[in-house]
Each structure stands twice: as structure tokens, then as C-alpha cells.
């Protein structure tokens, strides 16, 4: 009788050991963590505090990990249509709205990479004058 009880306990211990080993070999968490590498924006033109003409072009470079369709821009709250070209990163251009004259305006840009919660937003101030 004691041999059967001992064998049952040994078998249970062996099964639990195998299960535990398999769980630990997969990290124990049941999944993996996605690392966030935020997009980077550089080469913003015109530079901050510049004086520019209405309708003039602005541009910037977005890092290669940026999802091209996620890039957005606005000038003084007005959404701007952008052109995105893949050339040593993403070259992005847009135009200052022509109706903005003799005002200070903030150019706001944003974009994300994977996962979608990995967002970068930047802005800079310019003066629009004829």
C-alpha cells in the first residue's frame, strides 16, 4: 500500500516538474512584451521663430520606423495635406495655409510606430507675414 502511495506522489511530482519547466522556458509570463521605439522628427524647416510667407512650404524628416500613413500636421489648428517620400528616412513636406497672414502659428506634427501607442508629437512656432 505504501509503495502505491509513494508511486502516486512521485508521479504527481514528476508531472508538476515537467509542467513548471515548460512554463519557465517560455518566460513564465505567457507572452512577450513589445518594445516601443518612438518615431523621431528632425530637420524641421523653417526653423522655429522664423518669418515665412503665407502658402510657403515646410518640411521635416521622420525616422524610418514611423508608419507613413500616421504622420499628421496642422498649422494654427488647420490640418495640412502632406507629401511623404521614402528617402533616407521619410521626407515630409506640406504648405502653410495661404489664409494665415500676419499671425504667429504653431506647426504641430505627429506620427506613430508599432505598436500604435508609440507616438511622437512635436511643435514649433513661426511668424507668418507677407
N, C-alpha and C positions, 0 to 999 in steps of 0.2 A: 504494500500500500504506500509506503514511504517512497519507494522508487518511482511510482506513477506520479505522485505529487511533485517529487523532485524534477522529473522529466517535463511535467506541465509548466512548472515555474521556469525551468531552463529554456523551454520553447518560447514562452512569453517574453522572457528577457532577450532572446536572440532576435525575435521578430521586432521588438521595440528598438533594439540596437540598429538593425538594418534600416528601419524607417527613419530614425533620427539621423543616421549617417547620410541618407539621401537628401533629407531636408537641409542639412548643413552644407552639403555640396552645392546646392542651388542658392546659397546666400541666406537661407533661413527666412527671408522676407517674402518669398513667394512672388517676387517681381524684380524689376530693375528700375533704377532712377535715371530719368532723362536729364542730362546736364543742359543748362541754359547758357548759350553763348550769344550774348546780345549783339544786335547789329551795331555797327559803328558808322558814323557820318563824319566826313572830313571834306576839306577843300570847298567850304561854303563861300559862294560868290554871289552877290557882292559881300564883302566882309561887313561885320557889324559896324554900326554907326555911319555907314556910307550914305551918300546922297545919290539917288538914282532917278531916272526919268520914268514917268508912267508908261507901262507896257514893256519895260525893258526886261531882259532875261535874267533869271537867277539860276544857279546850278549848285550841285554838290555831288559827292561820291559816297555811295553806300557800300558797305563791305559785302563780299561775295556770299556770305551766309544769309543775307537779307532776302526774303521772299519778294520778288519784283512786284507782284500784284498788291502787296501790303503797304507799299510806300505811298504816303499821302502828304499833301502840303496845303497850307492855307496862308493867305496874306491878309492881315487885319480881319480875320474871320471868314474871308471869302475863299471857298475851295478853288484850287488851281489844278488845271489839267497838266499832267506830267508826261514827259517822254523819258523812257528808261532804256538805255543801251548797255549791253554787257561788254565792257571793255576795261580791263584791269580793275575789276570791281564793277559796280553798277553806276554808270554815269547818268545822272538825273538832271533834267532841265525843265523849266517852266517859265511863265511870264507873269510879271507884276500886273494885276488888273489895271487896265487903262483908265478906269473911272476913279482911281485913287490919285488925287492931285493935292499937293501941298499938305501932306499929313505924315505923321510918324506911323509906321506899321511894323508889326512883328510877323516875321516869316516863321511859321511853325511846320516842322517836318516830323514824320514818324514812320516806323516800319517795324516788322517783327520777323523773327526767325522761328525755327522749330524748337520747342513747342510754341503755340500761338501766344502763350503768356510771357514769352521772352521778347518784350517790347522796348524800343528806344524812342524817346521823344526829345527833340531839341528845338531851340528857337533863338532868333537874334533880331535885333531892332535895326531898322533902316529909316531913312528920311526919303519920302517920295516928293520930288519937286521938279517943275518944268525948267 
